[in-house]
């Protein structure tokens, strides 16, 4: 028996369209696998529990400190129960978003595997973009998110990127309930979200490059052309093309897993291929029924005017 050496993803046994139809879970399994770890919201937002009602009730901007400091308790004394305020009660509703992949009889008889693979990629990219857009639109529209303008655009030779990041972080760290400014939230911003155009401005910036003058040339972003995992007071830099589309010339500083959460009424799923005989087709439906909750909007700061 001859074997095919596997040295790339294109090698090994070839899966035909006919085989995909005969094994109706193959295509949906590939779609789900391709989507694993792809959602930016999965990194920025914490995972909420499931809901069967189609809605999430939550309190927005709940203080993260008790009203009083921990008490000094004498022997046999009763430890006081924590007393703290809660934010405004709000509701977020789940939304169903989905796309279907369709295989025609002609695709089966012609073994047009490329057409199937193209649809799988389109579903992956579109589902990721859809939920990313939903999150960013909700955040940009929220009136309580901190906002500041860059002192100088980041693509200007005189830019002070690190100072802008420090100022944005200070806005977040000093955020407090409007009715109790002494009881600050205690946020710790750790993530920068930027668009592709802003990424290019960072890589070309002298202020950005000067932070790496003491590292080997082969490790410097100006040489590698890639962003570092950590910069200044930021632990993680994430690049989103949707930032360019939805809020061009802006950057987003936030504390991930604190700003909000995403909860599923029905988690991401793809149905097994099923036949529709009148049109001689087979299809699988990929859907996710979820809600995005921004319960700590002040854990984010939008920096505007970062590009000229």
Helices and strands as residue ranges (DSSP letters): H 17-22, H 26-35, H 40-44, E 46-47, E 55-60, E 88-93, E 95-104, H 105-109, H 113-141, E 146-149, H 161-173, E 176-177, E 180-184, E 191-194, H 196-204, H 206-209, G 210-212, G 217-219, H 221-224, E 236-239, H 241-246, E 251-254, E 261-270, E 274-276, G 277-279, E 281-293, G 297-299, E 300-304
